[in-house]
Amino acid sequence: MTVEGTTERVLRLLALLQRRPSWTAAELAAELGVTDRCVRRDVERLRALGYPVHAMAGVGGGYQLGAGTRLPPLLFDDEEAIATAVSLRLAAGGTVAGAGEAALRALAKLDQVMPPRLRAEVRAVYGATETLVGPGVEIDAELLMTLARACRDAVRVRFRYAGRGGEERERTVEPVRMVTTGRRWYLMARDVDRDDWRTFRLDRMRDVVATTWRFRTTEHPDPVAYVQRSVTEASYRYLARVRVRARPERVRELVPPQVGRVEDDRDGWCVLVVGGEDLNWLAIRVAGLGFEAEVLEPPELREAAALLAGRLAAMAGTG
């Protein structure tokens, strides 16, 4: 076997180890078309290069690529390389502070070594795609890492939080999960002082510190559903419930999750729950969906809808 052949085989072995958590020696030998002894030699070559390949005891034995002290080079197949390049391009316009520059640096490295045929595929996707980016709030990447580690390690977090009126208060929470709507980031956590679940906007947090106080994880609400309910209901002056004559999935296509919540109903109807500060805005929002609708609550929304109908009739010359 030539040096080039051995190098190619070792790289194929590395790609296999990165593809899934563990392999038996027999499975690797079959994939590479070599003997178990040859697999063991190639594993030693990877270890000599700094890759932490762990041997597993048991029937048949096996190997697992572990985490080392530094990030080793990664090997991608064609589909993975294209998906990674496209994802990095999208991340360059994201809401995490500093992530755009990091994504562009990673994209430049990937583009430099990508084969021409794959580079052409990626650029075809770029050329056929436009991204409509709404106004979002940038979040410091270090804040995300602090909260992510606290969620993982189940440790309490202390921070100052600005309410809707701007006043800041110190809060101590037991974090469960971060949820992003695309425009904003939220943390679902148990507020220790209030002994209840709460939702916190990351852009309103200040002086965030992960403590050394561990907490016991308990049963909790579904983070995505809880944050959506909080975002669409809790903070508004009016909360509307409207029956809409359309399939729930069709209404969900038109109403973003951070704007409204859609509940299944019956007979081809669904219920839209949406909050707002202005009844006229709510009436226009529901009417703009283009479906037959029936206001369940509040009664004031029916009055706003009637006034809107009168104004629209006058505009059309039919009033």
C-alpha positions as CSV (number, residue, x, y, z in Angstrom):
1,M,0.0,0.0,0.0
2,T,1.4,3.4,-1.0
3,V,1.7,6.4,1.3
4,E,-1.1,8.1,-0.7
5,G,-3.3,5.1,-0.3
6,T,-2.7,4.9,3.4
7,T,-3.5,8.6,3.8
8,E,-6.7,8.3,1.8
9,R,-7.8,5.3,3.9
10,V,-7.1,7.1,7.2
11,L,-9.1,10.1,6.0
12,R,-12.0,7.8,5.1
13,L,-11.7,6.3,8.6
14,L,-11.9,9.8,10.2
15,A,-14.9,10.6,8.1
16,L,-16.7,7.4,9.3
17,L,-15.9,8.2,12.9
18,Q,-17.4,11.7,12.5
19,R,-20.5,10.3,10.8
20,R,-22.0,8.5,13.9
21,P,-21.2,8.1,17.6
22,S,-19.6,4.6,17.6
23,W,-18.4,1.8,15.3
24,T,-17.3,-1.7,15.9
25,A,-13.9,-2.7,14.5
26,A,-15.7,-5.2,12.2
27,E,-18.0,-2.5,10.8
28,L,-15.0,-0.2,10.1
29,A,-13.1,-3.0,8.5
30,A,-16.0,-3.8,6.2
31,E,-16.5,-0.2,5.2
32,L,-12.8,0.3,4.4
33,G,-12.3,-3.1,2.9
34,V,-9.4,-4.0,5.2
35,T,-8.7,-6.2,8.2
36,D,-9.4,-5.5,11.9
37,R,-5.6,-5.2,12.4
38,C,-5.4,-2.6,9.7
39,V,-8.2,-0.6,11.4
40,R,-6.2,-0.7,14.7
41,R,-3.1,0.7,13.0
42,D,-5.1,3.5,11.3
43,V,-6.7,4.4,14.6
44,E,-3.2,4.7,16.1
45,R,-2.2,7.0,13.2
46,L,-5.2,9.2,14.0
47,R,-4.3,9.3,17.7
48,A,-0.7,10.3,16.7
49,L,-2.2,13.3,14.8
50,G,-4.1,14.4,17.9
51,Y,-7.5,12.9,17.3
52,P,-9.0,11.4,20.6
53,V,-10.2,8.0,19.3
54,H,-11.5,6.0,22.3
55,A,-11.6,2.2,22.3
56,M,-14.7,0.6,23.8
57,A,-14.6,-2.7,25.5
58,G,-17.2,-5.5,25.0
59,V,-18.2,-8.0,22.5
60,G,-16.7,-7.1,19.2
61,G,-15.0,-4.0,20.6
62,G,-15.4,-0.6,19.0
63,Y,-14.2,2.9,18.5
64,Q,-15.6,6.4,19.2
65,L,-14.3,9.8,18.3
66,G,-14.2,11.9,21.5
67,A,-13.8,15.5,22.3
68,G,-10.2,16.8,22.5
69,T,-8.5,19.9,23.8
70,R,-8.9,21.6,20.4
71,L,-11.3,21.3,17.5
72,P,-9.9,18.9,14.9
73,P,-10.4,19.3,11.2
74,L,-13.8,18.1,10.1
75,L,-14.6,16.1,7.0
76,F,-17.8,16.7,5.1
77,D,-19.5,14.8,2.3
78,D,-20.9,16.8,-0.6
79,E,-24.4,17.3,0.9
80,E,-23.0,18.3,4.3
81,A,-20.6,20.8,2.7
82,I,-23.4,22.5,0.7
83,A,-25.7,22.6,3.7
84,T,-23.0,24.1,5.9
85,A,-22.0,26.8,3.4
86,V,-25.7,27.8,2.9
87,S,-26.3,27.9,6.7
88,L,-23.2,30.0,7.2
89,R,-24.4,32.5,4.6
90,L,-27.7,32.8,6.4
91,A,-26.0,33.1,9.8
92,A,-24.1,36.1,8.5
93,G,-27.3,38.1,8.7
94,G,-28.5,36.7,12.0
95,T,-29.4,38.3,15.4
96,V,-26.3,37.1,17.4
97,A,-23.8,39.9,17.8
98,G,-20.5,39.0,16.2
99,A,-21.9,35.8,14.7
100,G,-22.1,37.5,11.2
101,E,-18.3,38.1,11.1
102,A,-17.5,34.6,12.5
103,A,-19.8,33.0,9.9
104,L,-18.2,35.0,7.1
105,R,-14.7,33.8,8.3
106,A,-15.8,30.2,8.4
107,L,-17.5,30.5,5.0
108,A,-14.3,31.9,3.5
109,K,-12.3,28.9,4.8
110,L,-14.9,26.5,3.5
111,D,-15.1,28.2,0.1
112,Q,-11.3,28.1,-0.3
113,V,-11.1,24.3,-0.1
114,M,-14.4,23.4,-1.6
115,P,-14.2,21.6,-5.0
116,P,-15.3,23.8,-8.0
117,R,-18.4,21.6,-8.6
118,L,-19.6,22.1,-5.1
119,R,-18.8,25.8,-5.1
120,A,-20.9,26.1,-8.2
121,E,-23.8,24.3,-6.4
122,V,-23.6,26.7,-3.5
123,R,-23.4,29.8,-5.6
124,A,-26.5,28.6,-7.5
125,V,-28.4,28.5,-4.3
126,Y,-27.1,32.0,-3.4
127,G,-28.1,33.4,-6.8
128,A,-31.6,32.0,-6.5
129,T,-32.3,33.1,-2.9
130,E,-33.1,36.4,-1.3
131,T,-33.4,36.8,2.5
132,L,-36.1,39.1,3.8
133,V,-34.7,40.2,7.2
134,G,-37.0,42.1,9.6
135,P,-35.8,44.3,12.3
136,G,-34.3,42.2,15.0
137,V,-32.4,42.8,18.3
138,E,-28.7,41.6,18.4
139,I,-27.8,39.4,21.3
140,D,-24.3,39.2,22.7
141,A,-22.8,35.7,22.0
142,E,-21.3,35.5,25.4
143,L,-24.7,36.0,27.0
144,L,-26.0,33.1,24.9
145,M,-23.1,30.9,26.0
146,T,-23.6,31.8,29.7
147,L,-27.3,30.9,29.6
148,A,-26.8,27.8,27.5
149,R,-24.2,26.5,30.0
150,A,-26.6,27.3,32.9
151,C,-29.4,25.4,31.2
152,R,-27.1,22.4,30.6
153,D,-25.6,22.4,34.1
154,A,-28.8,23.2,36.0
155,V,-27.3,26.2,37.9
156,R,-29.2,29.3,38.9
157,V,-28.6,32.6,37.1
158,R,-28.8,36.1,38.5
159,F,-29.3,39.3,36.4
160,R,-30.9,42.7,36.3
161,Y,-34.1,42.8,34.2
162,A,-35.7,45.8,32.6
163,G,-39.5,45.7,32.6
164,R,-41.7,47.2,30.0
165,G,-41.6,50.6,31.8
166,G,-37.8,50.5,31.8
167,E,-37.4,49.9,35.6
168,E,-34.7,47.3,36.4
169,R,-35.0,44.7,39.1
170,E,-32.6,41.9,40.1
171,R,-33.9,38.4,39.3
172,T,-32.7,35.0,40.3
173,V,-34.0,32.2,38.1
174,E,-33.5,28.5,37.4
175,P,-33.2,28.4,33.5
176,V,-34.7,25.6,31.4
177,R,-34.4,26.5,27.7
178,M,-33.8,29.4,25.3
179,V,-36.3,30.0,22.6
180,T,-35.9,32.2,19.5
181,T,-38.7,33.5,17.3
182,G,-36.2,34.6,14.6
183,R,-36.4,38.3,15.7
184,R,-36.0,37.9,19.5
185,W,-34.5,35.5,22.0
186,Y,-36.3,34.4,25.2
187,L,-35.4,32.4,28.2
188,M,-38.0,30.2,30.0
189,A,-37.1,29.8,33.6
190,R,-38.5,29.4,37.1
191,D,-38.4,32.7,39.0
192,V,-37.0,31.8,42.4
193,D,-38.6,34.8,44.3
194,R,-42.0,34.4,42.7
195,D,-41.9,30.5,42.7
196,D,-43.4,30.4,39.2
197,W,-42.5,30.0,35.5
198,R,-41.5,33.2,33.6
199,T,-40.4,34.3,30.2
200,F,-37.5,36.8,29.9
201,R,-36.3,38.7,26.8
202,L,-32.5,38.3,26.5
203,D,-32.1,41.9,25.2
204,R,-33.6,43.2,28.5
205,M,-31.1,41.3,30.7
206,R,-28.1,43.1,32.2
207,D,-25.2,41.9,34.3
208,V,-26.0,38.2,33.8
209,V,-24.0,35.9,36.1
210,A,-24.2,32.1,36.4
211,T,-24.0,31.2,40.1
212,T,-22.7,27.9,41.6
213,W,-26.1,27.1,43.1
214,R,-27.3,23.9,41.5
215,F,-31.0,23.1,41.3
216,R,-32.9,19.9,40.8
217,T,-34.7,19.8,37.5
218,T,-38.4,19.2,37.8
219,E,-41.3,18.8,35.5
220,H,-41.9,22.0,33.5
221,P,-44.1,23.3,30.7
222,D,-43.1,22.8,27.1
223,P,-40.7,25.7,26.6
224,V,-41.8,26.5,23.0
225,A,-45.5,26.5,23.8
226,Y,-45.0,28.5,27.1
227,V,-42.9,31.2,25.4
228,Q,-45.3,31.5,22.5
229,R,-48.2,31.9,24.9
230,S,-46.3,34.5,26.9
231,V,-45.3,36.4,23.8
232,T,-48.7,36.5,22.2
233,E,-50.9,37.0,25.3
234,A,-49.3,38.1,28.5
235,S,-47.9,41.5,27.6
236,Y,-50.8,43.1,25.7
237,R,-53.7,45.3,26.7
238,Y,-56.2,43.3,24.6
239,L,-56.3,39.6,24.0
240,A,-58.6,38.5,21.2
241,R,-60.0,35.1,20.5
242,V,-61.4,34.8,17.0
243,R,-62.9,31.8,15.2
244,V,-61.5,31.6,11.7
245,R,-63.0,29.5,8.9
246,A,-59.8,27.9,7.7
247,R,-57.5,25.0,8.4
248,P,-55.2,25.6,11.4
249,E,-52.1,25.0,9.3
250,R,-53.2,27.5,6.7
251,V,-53.6,30.2,9.4
252,R,-50.3,29.3,10.9
253,E,-48.7,30.0,7.5
254,L,-50.1,33.6,7.7
255,V,-49.6,34.4,11.4
256,P,-46.1,34.1,12.8
257,P,-45.8,32.3,16.1
258,Q,-44.6,35.5,17.9
259,V,-47.8,37.3,16.8
260,G,-50.6,34.8,17.4
261,R,-51.4,31.2,18.5
262,V,-53.7,29.0,16.5
263,E,-55.9,26.3,18.2
264,D,-57.6,23.5,16.5
265,D,-61.4,23.7,16.5
266,R,-63.9,21.7,14.4
267,D,-65.9,21.6,11.1
268,G,-63.1,23.4,9.2
269,W,-62.7,26.2,11.7
270,C,-59.9,27.1,14.1
271,V,-59.4,29.6,16.9
272,L,-56.8,32.4,16.6
273,V,-55.5,33.9,19.8
274,V,-53.7,37.2,19.2
275,G,-52.8,40.1,21.5
276,G,-52.5,43.8,20.7
277,E,-52.5,47.3,22.2
278,D,-55.1,48.7,19.7
279,L,-58.5,47.2,18.8
280,N,-58.4,48.7,15.3
281,W,-55.1,47.0,14.6
282,L,-56.5,43.7,15.7
283,A,-59.6,44.1,13.5
284,I,-57.4,45.0,10.5
285,R,-55.1,42.0,11.2
286,V,-57.9,39.5,11.4
287,A,-59.7,40.9,8.4
288,G,-56.5,40.9,6.4
289,L,-56.3,37.1,6.7
290,G,-59.1,36.9,4.1
291,F,-61.2,34.3,5.8
292,E,-64.7,34.3,7.3
293,A,-64.2,35.1,11.0
294,E,-66.3,35.4,14.2
295,V,-65.1,37.3,17.2
296,L,-65.4,35.4,20.5
297,E,-63.8,38.0,22.7
298,P,-63.5,40.7,23.7
299,P,-66.8,42.4,22.8
300,E,-65.0,45.7,22.1
301,L,-63.4,44.0,19.1
302,R,-66.8,43.5,17.5
303,E,-67.4,47.2,17.9
304,A,-64.0,48.0,16.3
305,A,-64.8,45.6,13.5
306,A,-68.1,47.3,12.8
307,L,-66.5,50.8,12.7
308,L,-63.8,49.4,10.3
309,A,-66.5,47.9,8.1
310,G,-68.3,51.2,7.9
311,R,-65.1,53.1,7.0
312,L,-64.3,50.5,4.3
313,A,-67.8,50.7,2.9
314,A,-67.5,54.4,2.7
315,M,-64.2,54.1,0.8
316,A,-65.8,51.7,-1.6
317,G,-68.7,54.1,-2.2
318,T,-71.2,51.6,-0.9
319,G,-71.9,53.1,2.5
